[in-house]
Amino acid sequence: MPSIEELGLNPEQLEPGQVDYDAPESGSISPQVPVGTHEFLFNGLEEDPYSIQTVQGKNYLQVAYRVQCLTNDKELRFQRVSTYKSEKMSNSLLGELFRALGIKVESLEPTTVNEALLGVAGRGTFTADVVWRGYNKGTEESFSTSPNTKRGEQRVTRNGSGDYEEKVAWADGTTTYLSAEINPFRFKLPTVAVAT
């Protein structure tokens, strides 16, 4: 890894970074949206929305977006979908988001994706399932209300009322809240009212 001097960074070329010392500690906020099916408003793309997802040596477009839950008016940020599609999948997760939003395009080329998503920002709605998930990098543990057990995720326990516990106790002795996220495998197709 190069030293900071070897990078040849000119301070005038960089945006000044800041630290919010009053920000809540990571994992210290309860999940913003309950587990279950909710309707969402597509609020738009994140500030730096596009990245590359590499799977088996091939590159796929990944998109980060944010939504407003219409059930409780809470915002979920940094939701991600991509153009990757395994042989078992009918569509990529980005394709499923487009279907849920009722967007029809010829292809998922980057410019087409950008124009389509900007076109529905602030007005497009869709329905999807929310799960709670947490990951501890130090212990490499992962918990979810809808776990992928093949990848080693553990199921979040339920309390005496049958509701999911909002917090997870990790092997290192720490306890944190889980995060709410849209389960991209559970987008719902839009329903169309038919006049009779």
C-alpha positions as CSV (number, residue, x, y, z in Angstrom):
1,M,0.0,0.0,0.0
2,P,1.4,3.4,-0.9
3,S,2.1,6.0,1.8
4,I,0.1,9.2,1.9
5,E,3.0,11.1,0.4
6,E,3.3,8.6,-2.5
7,L,-0.3,9.3,-3.5
8,G,0.6,12.8,-4.4
9,L,-2.6,14.3,-3.1
10,N,-3.1,18.0,-3.5
11,P,-5.3,19.3,-0.6
12,E,-7.0,21.8,-3.0
13,Q,-8.3,18.8,-5.1
14,L,-10.0,17.2,-2.1
15,E,-13.2,17.9,-0.4
16,P,-12.6,18.6,3.3
17,G,-13.7,15.7,5.5
18,Q,-15.7,16.3,8.7
19,V,-16.5,14.2,11.8
20,D,-19.8,14.5,13.5
21,Y,-18.9,13.6,17.1
22,D,-22.5,13.9,18.2
23,A,-23.8,11.3,15.7
24,P,-25.3,8.2,17.2
25,E,-23.0,5.2,17.5
26,S,-23.4,2.6,14.8
27,G,-26.0,0.0,15.8
28,S,-27.5,2.3,18.5
29,I,-30.7,3.1,16.7
30,S,-33.6,0.7,16.6
31,P,-34.8,-0.5,13.1
32,Q,-36.8,2.2,11.4
33,V,-39.3,0.0,9.7
34,P,-41.0,-3.1,11.1
35,V,-40.5,-6.5,9.5
36,G,-43.2,-7.2,7.0
37,T,-44.7,-6.0,3.7
38,H,-44.9,-2.2,3.2
39,E,-45.5,0.3,0.5
40,F,-42.6,2.6,-0.3
41,L,-42.1,5.9,-2.2
42,F,-38.9,5.8,-4.3
43,N,-37.1,8.8,-2.9
44,G,-34.3,8.7,-5.4
45,L,-30.7,7.7,-5.8
46,E,-28.0,8.1,-3.1
47,E,-25.4,10.8,-3.5
48,D,-22.9,8.4,-5.2
49,P,-25.3,5.8,-6.4
50,Y,-23.4,3.7,-8.9
51,S,-20.7,1.1,-8.3
52,I,-19.5,-2.2,-9.8
53,Q,-20.4,-5.6,-8.4
54,T,-18.0,-8.3,-9.5
55,V,-19.2,-11.8,-9.5
56,Q,-17.1,-14.7,-10.9
57,G,-14.9,-12.2,-12.8
58,K,-17.8,-10.4,-14.5
59,N,-18.8,-6.8,-13.7
60,Y,-22.4,-5.7,-13.0
61,L,-23.9,-2.3,-12.4
62,Q,-24.9,-1.8,-8.8
63,V,-27.3,1.0,-7.8
64,A,-27.8,2.5,-4.3
65,Y,-31.2,4.2,-3.6
66,R,-33.3,5.4,-0.8
67,V,-37.0,5.0,-0.1
68,Q,-39.7,6.4,2.2
69,C,-41.9,3.9,4.0
70,L,-45.5,5.0,3.6
71,T,-46.6,3.0,6.7
72,N,-44.6,5.1,9.2
73,D,-42.9,7.8,7.1
74,K,-39.4,6.6,7.9
75,E,-36.6,6.7,5.3
76,L,-34.5,3.7,4.5
77,R,-31.2,4.6,2.9
78,F,-28.4,2.7,1.0
79,Q,-30.7,0.0,-0.4
80,R,-28.8,-1.8,-3.2
81,V,-29.7,-3.8,-6.3
82,S,-27.6,-4.8,-9.3
83,T,-27.9,-6.2,-12.8
84,Y,-26.3,-9.5,-11.7
85,K,-28.6,-12.5,-12.5
86,S,-27.7,-16.1,-11.6
87,E,-29.0,-19.0,-13.7
88,K,-31.7,-19.7,-11.0
89,M,-33.0,-16.1,-11.1
90,S,-35.7,-15.0,-13.6
91,N,-34.5,-11.3,-13.4
92,S,-31.7,-9.3,-11.8
93,L,-32.6,-7.5,-8.6
94,L,-32.5,-4.2,-10.5
95,G,-34.9,-5.7,-13.0
96,E,-37.2,-6.7,-10.1
97,L,-37.1,-3.1,-8.8
98,F,-38.0,-1.8,-12.3
99,R,-40.9,-4.3,-12.5
100,A,-42.2,-3.3,-9.0
101,L,-42.0,0.4,-10.0
102,G,-43.8,-0.3,-13.3
103,I,-40.8,0.8,-15.3
104,K,-40.5,-0.7,-18.8
105,V,-37.2,-0.4,-20.6
106,E,-35.5,-2.2,-23.5
107,S,-32.2,-2.9,-21.5
108,L,-30.5,-2.1,-18.3
109,E,-27.8,0.0,-19.8
110,P,-26.4,2.6,-17.3
111,T,-27.8,5.7,-19.0
112,T,-31.2,4.0,-19.4
113,V,-31.2,3.0,-15.8
114,N,-30.2,6.5,-14.6
115,E,-32.9,8.2,-16.7
116,A,-35.6,5.8,-15.6
117,L,-34.9,6.0,-11.9
118,L,-34.5,9.8,-12.0
119,G,-37.9,9.9,-13.8
120,V,-39.7,8.1,-10.9
121,A,-37.8,9.8,-8.0
122,G,-40.2,11.3,-5.6
123,R,-43.4,9.9,-7.2
124,G,-42.9,6.2,-8.0
125,T,-44.2,3.7,-5.4
126,F,-43.8,0.0,-4.9
127,T,-44.5,-2.7,-2.4
128,A,-41.8,-4.9,-0.9
129,D,-40.9,-7.0,2.2
130,V,-38.6,-5.6,4.9
131,V,-36.2,-7.7,6.9
132,W,-33.9,-6.9,9.7
133,R,-30.3,-7.8,9.4
134,G,-27.0,-7.3,11.3
135,Y,-23.4,-8.2,10.7
136,N,-20.5,-8.0,13.1
137,K,-17.2,-7.7,11.2
138,G,-15.1,-8.6,14.2
139,T,-16.8,-11.9,14.9
140,E,-18.0,-12.5,11.3
141,E,-21.5,-13.3,12.6
142,S,-24.6,-12.4,10.6
143,F,-28.2,-12.4,11.8
144,S,-31.4,-11.9,9.9
145,T,-35.2,-12.2,10.2
146,S,-35.0,-14.0,6.9
147,P,-31.6,-15.8,7.0
148,N,-29.7,-17.3,4.2
149,T,-28.5,-20.3,6.2
150,K,-26.4,-21.6,3.3
151,R,-24.2,-18.4,3.8
152,G,-24.2,-18.9,7.6
153,E,-26.7,-16.3,8.6
154,Q,-28.4,-17.0,11.9
155,R,-32.1,-16.4,12.6
156,V,-33.0,-13.5,14.8
157,T,-34.8,-14.8,17.9
158,R,-38.3,-13.8,18.9
159,N,-39.4,-12.4,22.3
160,G,-42.2,-13.7,24.5
161,S,-44.8,-11.8,22.5
162,G,-43.6,-13.5,19.3
163,D,-42.1,-10.4,17.9
164,Y,-38.5,-10.3,16.6
165,E,-35.9,-9.0,19.0
166,E,-34.6,-5.6,17.8
167,K,-31.1,-6.2,19.2
168,V,-28.5,-9.0,18.8
169,A,-26.0,-10.1,21.3
170,W,-22.7,-10.9,19.5
171,A,-20.1,-13.4,20.5
172,D,-17.7,-10.6,21.5
173,G,-20.1,-9.5,24.2
174,T,-21.4,-6.4,22.4
175,T,-25.1,-5.8,21.7
176,T,-26.4,-3.7,18.8
177,Y,-29.7,-3.0,17.1
178,L,-30.4,-4.6,13.7
179,S,-30.9,-2.6,10.6
180,A,-34.1,-2.6,8.5
181,E,-33.6,-3.2,4.8
182,I,-35.8,-4.1,1.8
183,N,-35.5,-7.8,0.9
184,P,-34.7,-7.4,-2.9
185,F,-35.9,-10.9,-3.5
186,R,-39.4,-9.9,-2.3
187,F,-40.4,-7.0,-4.5
188,K,-44.1,-7.2,-5.3
189,L,-45.5,-6.6,-8.8
190,P,-47.8,-3.6,-9.1
191,T,-51.5,-4.3,-9.0
192,V,-53.8,-2.7,-11.5
193,A,-57.4,-1.9,-10.7
194,V,-59.7,-3.1,-13.4
195,A,-62.9,-1.2,-13.9
196,T,-66.0,-3.4,-14.2
